[in-house]
Amino acid sequence: MTDDQKAVRDVIDAWLIASKAGDLDSILSLMTDDALFFTRNGLMTRQDFAASFRGMAGKVEIDGTPDVQEVTVEGDLAVCWNKLEIRIKPPGASEMLHAGNVLTVFRRGEDGRWRLWRDANLLAPA
């Protein structure tokens, strides 16, 4: 595994840790300003993502398990295929499991850090 491949995997791990902690600021630091999310429900911008996350804050617990299948790095772009499971637990309710494939494109910034740039998320109830 190259240093860049490890750095991309580290972004995924940091994202899931921040999600579990409800730390939106840390998550936002892991994506570009022009990040886009392609979901089952349509296109989301970085701002849409932040609003959605804020709407869930304190209402659910989120925990995820990645199974990174491949990371390919070409210059300042990296593509990652990941099989992801996300467990969502509202207080006093049953846990929901969402799982599926995620294809993410990361960009290396001028500061050398990798950040999520485009994300095609096909998670569905499992």
Backbone as a chain_set.jsonl record, in Angstrom:
{"seq": "MTDDQKAVRDVIDAWLIASKAGDLDSILSLMTDDALFFTRNGLMTRQDFAASFRGMAGKVEIDGTPDVQEVTVEGDLAVCWNKLEIRIKPPGASEMLHAGNVLTVFRRGEDGRWRLWRDANLLAPA", "coords": {"N": [[0.842, -1.17, 0.0], [0.57, 2.183, -0.881], [1.756, 5.403, 0.387], [-0.115, 7.388, -0.274], [-2.448, 5.86, -0.751], [-2.856, 4.856, 1.815], [-3.306, 7.28, 3.137], [-5.764, 8.055, 2.017], [-7.405, 5.996, 2.979], [-7.172, 6.644, 5.658], [-8.614, 9.04, 5.724], [-11.209, 8.066, 5.332], [-11.519, 6.521, 7.678], [-11.277, 8.577, 9.605], [-13.521, 10.089, 8.952], [-15.624, 8.345, 9.656], [-15.191, 8.094, 12.401], [-15.593, 10.745, 13.221], [-18.263, 11.016, 12.449], [-19.538, 9.228, 14.185], [-19.02, 10.552, 16.558], [-20.521, 12.792, 16.188], [-19.384, 15.047, 15.112], [-19.487, 17.518, 13.167], [-17.868, 19.624, 12.181], [-15.33, 18.435, 11.915], [-15.916, 16.516, 9.961], [-16.603, 18.184, 7.793], [-14.115, 19.273, 7.312], [-12.9, 17.252, 6.009], [-13.719, 17.214, 3.437], [-13.905, 18.711, 0.15], [-14.634, 22.161, -0.701], [-16.408, 22.196, -2.812], [-17.672, 19.737, -2.793], [-19.683, 16.978, -3.847], [-22.483, 14.819, -3.469], [-23.82, 11.895, -4.627], [-26.725, 10.396, -4.27], [-29.263, 7.918, -3.442], [-31.501, 9.439, -3.24], [-31.065, 11.687, -4.735], [-29.024, 14.53, -5.726], [-26.651, 15.965, -3.523], [-25.2, 18.844, -2.111], [-22.257, 20.095, -0.441], [-23.206, 21.894, 1.454], [-25.872, 21.041, 1.676], [-25.401, 18.51, 2.761], [-24.304, 19.239, 5.253], [-26.513, 20.555, 6.439], [-28.35, 18.445, 6.589], [-26.959, 16.719, 8.313], [-26.843, 18.307, 10.62], [-29.554, 18.34, 11.195], [-29.953, 15.786, 12.142], [-28.463, 15.726, 14.402], [-27.955, 14.769, 17.711], [-30.25, 13.285, 17.632], [-29.921, 10.769, 16.616], [-27.732, 7.939, 16.823], [-24.766, 7.229, 15.101], [-22.91, 4.764, 13.484], [-20.287, 3.339, 11.671], [-18.963, 0.829, 9.437], [-16.329, 0.317, 7.394], [-15.38, -1.442, 4.41], [-12.945, -1.403, 2.61], [-12.381, -1.888, -0.738], [-10.789, -1.199, -2.881], [-8.289, 1.187, -3.696], [-7.305, 3.566, -5.901], [-4.794, 5.616, -7.087], [-4.1, 8.433, -8.986], [-2.081, 10.865, -9.801], [-3.317, 13.837, -8.488], [-5.781, 12.852, -7.873], [-7.838, 10.375, -6.387], [-9.485, 7.268, -6.432], [-11.88, 5.436, -4.743], [-13.309, 2.348, -3.973], [-15.702, 1.095, -1.88], [-17.215, -1.09, 0.394], [-19.762, -0.452, 2.457], [-21.146, -0.339, 5.729], [-23.627, 1.128, 7.657], [-24.819, 1.83, 10.792], [-27.685, 3.035, 12.299], [-29.094, 4.505, 15.046], [-31.87, 5.573, 16.527], [-32.812, 7.236, 19.591], [-34.358, 5.103, 21.909], [-35.446, 3.492, 19.948], [-35.404, 0.851, 17.473], [-32.32, -0.282, 16.063], [-31.197, 0.657, 12.819], [-29.935, -0.747, 9.864], [-27.947, 0.176, 7.204], [-26.549, -0.572, 4.09], [-24.118, -1.029, 1.46], [-22.555, -0.339, -1.723], [-20.029, 2.113, -2.195], [-18.666, 4.638, -4.133], [-16.039, 6.714, -4.246], [-14.43, 9.765, -5.005], [-11.465, 11.298, -4.328], [-9.667, 14.352, -3.797], [-6.423, 15.739, -3.847], [-5.408, 18.39, -1.931], [-3.901, 21.7, -2.154], [-2.482, 21.824, 0.147], [-1.606, 19.288, 0.45], [-3.264, 17.444, 1.645], [-5.679, 14.836, 1.451], [-9.048, 14.955, 0.361], [-12.565, 14.318, 0.356], [-14.204, 14.594, -2.727], [-16.111, 13.85, -4.697], [-18.904, 11.704, -4.3], [-20.491, 8.721, -4.681], [-23.071, 7.196, -3.397], [-24.566, 4.299, -2.614], [-26.051, 3.206, -0.551], [-28.519, 1.239, 1.093], [-31.415, 0.21, 2.967], [-30.678, -2.659, 4.907]], "CA": [[0.0, 0.0, 0.0], [1.358, 3.411, -0.951], [1.415, 6.429, 1.372], [-1.357, 8.039, -0.689], [-3.554, 4.936, -0.502], [-3.072, 4.858, 3.264], [-3.886, 8.573, 3.498], [-7.183, 8.007, 1.638], [-8.052, 5.133, 3.979], [-7.216, 7.413, 6.912], [-9.735, 9.979, 5.613], [-12.43, 7.276, 5.55], [-11.581, 6.214, 9.112], [-11.527, 9.829, 10.338], [-14.907, 10.451, 8.673], [-16.509, 7.504, 10.455], [-14.996, 8.467, 13.806], [-16.264, 12.041, 13.414], [-19.708, 10.778, 12.35], [-19.963, 8.606, 15.446], [-18.927, 11.573, 17.603], [-21.396, 13.917, 15.863], [-18.469, 16.174, 14.906], [-19.665, 18.011, 11.81], [-16.717, 20.428, 11.752], [-14.277, 17.525, 11.456], [-16.347, 15.931, 8.689], [-16.484, 19.207, 6.754], [-12.691, 19.466, 7.011], [-12.472, 16.102, 5.218], [-14.273, 17.321, 2.085], [-13.632, 19.962, -0.556], [-15.742, 23.114, -0.653], [-17.348, 21.895, -3.895], [-18.016, 18.319, -2.721], [-21.022, 16.563, -4.271], [-22.873, 13.48, -3.057], [-24.831, 11.31, -5.49], [-27.404, 9.439, -3.4], [-30.508, 7.34, -3.961], [-32.528, 10.482, -3.195], [-30.678, 12.825, -5.556], [-27.726, 15.185, -5.548], [-26.472, 16.81, -2.337], [-23.986, 19.648, -2.028], [-21.622, 20.128, 0.886], [-24.123, 22.625, 2.325], [-26.996, 20.135, 1.932], [-24.908, 17.485, 3.679], [-24.182, 19.847, 6.581], [-27.861, 20.796, 6.962], [-28.907, 17.14, 6.93], [-26.251, 16.229, 9.498], [-27.317, 19.111, 11.763], [-30.915, 17.913, 11.489], [-29.904, 14.508, 12.863], [-27.619, 15.88, 15.599], [-28.605, 14.482, 18.971], [-31.449, 12.48, 17.431], [-29.53, 9.412, 16.255], [-26.329, 7.534, 16.94], [-24.309, 6.693, 13.819], [-21.663, 4.011, 13.56], [-20.058, 2.733, 10.369], [-17.882, -0.131, 9.226], [-15.926, 0.277, 5.988], [-14.636, -2.583, 3.878], [-12.346, -0.815, 1.414], [-12.058, -2.905, -1.724], [-9.679, -0.769, -3.728], [-7.952, 2.608, -3.78], [-6.423, 3.828, -7.031], [-4.335, 7.006, -7.059], [-3.495, 8.957, -10.213], [-1.81, 12.288, -9.591], [-4.005, 14.438, -7.349], [-7.094, 12.228, -7.721], [-7.869, 8.987, -5.913], [-10.799, 6.66, -6.509], [-12.002, 4.374, -3.743], [-14.519, 1.527, -3.926], [-15.847, 0.715, -0.494], [-18.47, -1.69, 0.843], [-19.964, 0.269, 3.715], [-22.315, -0.592, 6.57], [-23.887, 2.2, 8.61], [-25.861, 1.536, 11.768], [-28.321, 4.261, 12.773], [-29.919, 4.148, 16.209], [-32.593, 6.651, 17.204], [-33.034, 6.912, 21.008], [-35.578, 4.371, 22.216], [-35.956, 2.774, 18.773], [-34.533, -0.206, 16.962], [-31.222, 0.095, 15.175], [-31.39, 0.426, 11.39], [-28.696, -1.018, 9.154], [-27.891, 0.517, 5.78], [-25.312, -1.131, 3.543], [-24.005, -1.014, 0.021], [-21.306, 0.098, -2.335], [-19.759, 3.545, -2.277], [-17.549, 4.995, -5.001], [-15.658, 8.06, -3.837], [-13.263, 10.381, -5.62], [-10.779, 12.23, -3.435], [-8.698, 15.268, -4.425], [-5.354, 16.214, -2.966], [-5.393, 19.847, -1.896], [-2.591, 22.355, -2.22], [-1.803, 21.539, 1.411], [-1.182, 17.888, 0.437], [-4.26, 16.583, 2.294], [-6.734, 14.244, 0.634], [-10.398, 15.28, 0.808], [-13.641, 13.825, -0.485], [-14.611, 15.552, -3.749], [-17.35, 13.311, -5.254], [-19.244, 10.482, -3.583], [-21.679, 8.025, -5.162], [-23.409, 6.392, -2.24], [-25.712, 3.447, -2.944], [-26.514, 2.498, 0.644], [-29.938, 0.971, 1.182], [-31.702, -0.616, 4.146], [-30.204, -4.041, 4.768]], "C": [[0.894, 1.242, 0.0], [0.946, 4.38, 0.158], [0.106, 7.119, 1.02], [-2.571, 7.144, -0.459], [-3.878, 4.878, 0.99], [-3.73, 6.159, 3.706], [-5.377, 8.627, 3.153], [-7.952, 7.141, 2.636], [-8.167, 5.849, 5.329], [-8.347, 8.439, 6.897], [-11.05, 9.245, 5.887], [-12.593, 6.971, 7.041], [-11.915, 7.456, 9.931], [-12.982, 10.271, 10.161], [-15.858, 9.657, 9.573], [-16.384, 7.797, 11.946], [-15.723, 9.772, 14.104], [-17.784, 11.875, 13.341], [-20.25, 10.205, 13.652], [-19.973, 9.624, 16.583], [-19.879, 12.749, 17.363], [-20.626, 15.191, 15.565], [-18.513, 16.662, 13.454], [-18.469, 18.817, 11.327], [-15.583, 19.548, 11.234], [-14.648, 16.896, 10.121], [-16.179, 16.941, 7.565], [-15.033, 19.448, 6.371], [-12.143, 18.342, 6.127], [-13.029, 16.124, 3.794], [-13.909, 18.671, 1.471], [-14.85, 20.878, -0.443], [-16.802, 22.823, -1.702], [-17.735, 20.414, -3.94], [-19.46, 18.094, -3.161], [-21.249, 15.115, -3.879], [-24.021, 13.019, -3.954], [-25.484, 10.189, -4.695], [-28.642, 8.879, -4.087], [-31.599, 8.405, -4.055], [-32.161, 11.72, -3.995], [-29.322, 13.384, -5.177], [-27.729, 16.059, -4.292], [-25.161, 17.583, -2.458], [-23.399, 19.518, -0.627], [-22.559, 20.796, 1.894], [-25.353, 21.782, 2.663], [-26.603, 19.066, 2.941], [-24.868, 18.038, 5.103], [-25.557, 20.074, 7.21], [-28.517, 19.483, 7.39], [-28.28, 16.59, 8.21], [-26.716, 16.99, 10.74], [-28.72, 18.685, 12.184], [-30.981, 16.609, 12.264], [-29.162, 14.622, 14.192], [-28.44, 15.667, 16.874], [-29.835, 13.6, 18.863], [-31.136, 11.029, 17.097], [-28.057, 9.196, 16.602], [-25.954, 6.881, 15.612], [-22.999, 5.958, 14.037], [-21.488, 3.271, 12.232], [-18.879, 1.786, 10.349], [-17.54, -0.155, 7.739], [-15.25, -1.055, 5.653], [-14.071, -2.113, 2.537], [-11.878, -1.926, 0.482], [-10.862, -2.512, -2.582], [-9.533, 0.744, -3.635], [-6.947, 2.752, -4.914], [-6.08, 5.306, -7.031], [-3.669, 7.336, -8.387], [-3.3, 10.454, -10.01], [-2.489, 12.79, -8.334], [-5.434, 13.952, -7.19], [-6.926, 10.792, -7.244], [-9.302, 8.507, -5.983], [-10.818, 5.487, -5.536], [-13.348, 3.686, -3.894], [-14.563, 0.906, -2.539], [-17.203, 0.036, -0.299], [-18.685, -1.177, 2.265], [-21.231, -0.191, 4.41], [-22.428, 0.563, 7.552], [-25.043, 1.765, 9.501], [-26.358, 2.861, 12.34], [-29.274, 3.872, 13.895], [-30.569, 5.401, 16.783], [-32.806, 6.271, 18.675], [-34.379, 6.192, 21.196], [-36.169, 3.605, 21.042], [-34.959, 1.706, 18.352], [-33.471, 0.364, 16.033], [-31.576, -0.24, 13.731], [-30.02, 0.211, 10.767], [-28.875, -0.638, 7.698], [-26.543, 0.018, 5.268], [-25.325, -1.02, 2.03], [-22.644, -0.541, -0.426], [-21.232, 1.617, -2.376], [-18.545, 3.724, -3.183], [-17.237, 6.459, -4.734], [-14.411, 8.509, -4.583], [-12.73, 11.418, -4.631], [-9.852, 13.115, -4.253], [-7.664, 15.653, -3.381], [-5.34, 17.742, -3.071], [-3.982, 20.396, -2.008], [-1.78, 22.126, -0.956], [-1.341, 20.08, 1.508], [-2.181, 16.929, 1.049], [-5.285, 16.083, 1.291], [-8.081, 14.588, 1.246], [-11.41, 14.684, -0.174], [-14.075, 14.934, -1.434], [-15.951, 15.141, -4.36], [-17.617, 11.967, -4.577], [-20.544, 9.923, -4.141], [-22.021, 6.946, -4.141], [-24.68, 5.608, -2.532], [-26.19, 2.636, -1.748], [-28.029, 2.382, 0.63], [-30.183, 0.181, 2.463], [-31.299, -2.064, 3.897], [-30.933, -4.949, 5.734]], "O": [[1.845, 1.34, 0.776], [-0.092, 4.196, 0.793], [-0.7, 7.408, 1.904], [-3.615, 7.623, -0.016], [-5.047, 4.855, 1.375], [-4.618, 6.144, 4.558], [-6.167, 9.186, 3.914], [-9.033, 7.522, 3.085], [-9.15, 5.673, 6.05], [-8.972, 8.688, 7.927], [-11.909, 9.761, 6.603], [-13.677, 7.142, 7.598], [-12.739, 7.399, 10.844], [-13.603, 10.766, 11.101], [-16.775, 10.218, 10.173], [-17.377, 7.751, 12.672], [-16.395, 9.889, 15.129], [-18.512, 12.525, 14.09], [-21.286, 10.641, 14.156], [-20.83, 9.569, 17.466], [-20.032, 13.607, 18.232], [-21.148, 16.291, 15.742], [-17.69, 16.271, 12.627], [-18.089, 18.701, 10.162], [-14.949, 19.875, 10.231], [-13.797, 16.755, 9.243], [-15.669, 16.6, 6.497], [-14.746, 19.792, 5.224], [-11.056, 18.465, 5.564], [-12.838, 15.176, 3.033], [-13.641, 19.641, 2.18], [-15.953, 20.429, -0.13], [-17.97, 23.162, -1.512], [-18.085, 19.895, -5.0], [-20.342, 18.907, -2.885], [-20.34, 14.289, -3.944], [-25.062, 13.672, -4.03], [-24.868, 9.147, -4.469], [-29.017, 9.316, -5.176], [-32.519, 8.282, -4.864], [-32.883, 12.716, -3.94], [-28.573, 12.783, -4.407], [-28.681, 16.795, -4.034], [-24.139, 17.029, -2.863], [-23.994, 18.897, 0.254], [-22.697, 20.34, 3.029], [-25.827, 21.8, 3.799], [-27.362, 18.751, 3.858], [-25.335, 17.393, 6.042], [-25.74, 19.81, 8.398], [-29.164, 19.422, 8.436], [-28.976, 16.064, 9.078], [-26.955, 16.39, 11.788], [-29.043, 18.668, 13.372], [-31.959, 16.352, 12.966], [-29.227, 13.711, 15.017], [-29.475, 16.3, 17.08], [-30.407, 13.204, 19.879], [-31.983, 10.153, 17.272], [-27.262, 10.133, 16.662], [-26.715, 6.084, 15.064], [-22.091, 6.466, 14.694], [-22.427, 2.652, 11.731], [-17.933, 1.914, 11.126], [-18.348, -0.588, 6.917], [-14.635, -1.695, 6.506], [-14.635, -2.384, 1.477], [-11.086, -2.787, 0.864], [-10.039, -3.346, -2.96], [-10.514, 1.478, -3.512], [-5.877, 2.143, -4.894], [-6.97, 6.155, -6.979], [-2.79, 6.612, -8.853], [-4.265, 11.219, -10.046], [-2.278, 12.254, -7.246], [-6.219, 14.557, -6.46], [-5.998, 10.09, -7.645], [-10.229, 9.24, -5.639], [-9.905, 4.662, -5.508], [-14.392, 4.336, -3.937], [-13.605, 0.282, -2.084], [-18.222, 0.535, -0.775], [-17.882, -1.44, 3.159], [-22.261, -0.408, 3.772], [-21.452, 0.935, 8.202], [-26.108, 1.383, 9.017], [-25.576, 3.694, 12.799], [-30.147, 3.022, 13.72], [-29.908, 6.199, 17.447], [-32.967, 5.089, 18.976], [-35.406, 6.641, 20.689], [-37.293, 3.114, 21.137], [-33.822, 1.672, 18.821], [-33.691, 1.345, 15.322], [-32.174, -1.278, 13.45], [-29.06, 0.905, 11.103], [-29.822, -1.067, 7.04], [-25.521, 0.171, 5.936], [-26.379, -0.931, 1.401], [-21.719, -0.368, 0.367], [-22.235, 2.305, -2.565], [-17.528, 3.048, -3.021], [-18.071, 7.335, -4.966], [-13.466, 7.743, -4.77], [-13.461, 12.294, -4.168], [-9.314, 12.689, -5.275], [-7.974, 15.862, -2.209], [-5.269, 18.303, -4.164], [-3.001, 19.653, -1.961], [-0.552, 22.218, -0.968], [-0.758, 19.676, 2.514], [-1.98, 15.716, 0.989], [-5.706, 16.816, 0.395], [-8.261, 14.531, 2.463], [-11.144, 14.564, -1.37], [-14.29, 16.071, -1.015], [-16.835, 15.981, -4.528], [-16.696, 11.194, -4.315], [-21.582, 10.581, -4.08], [-21.344, 5.922, -4.042], [-25.752, 6.193, -2.68], [-26.676, 1.516, -1.904], [-28.733, 3.302, 0.213], [-29.265, -0.448, 2.989], [-31.542, -2.619, 2.825], [-30.673, -6.152, 5.766]]}, "num_chains": 1, "name": "protein.A"}
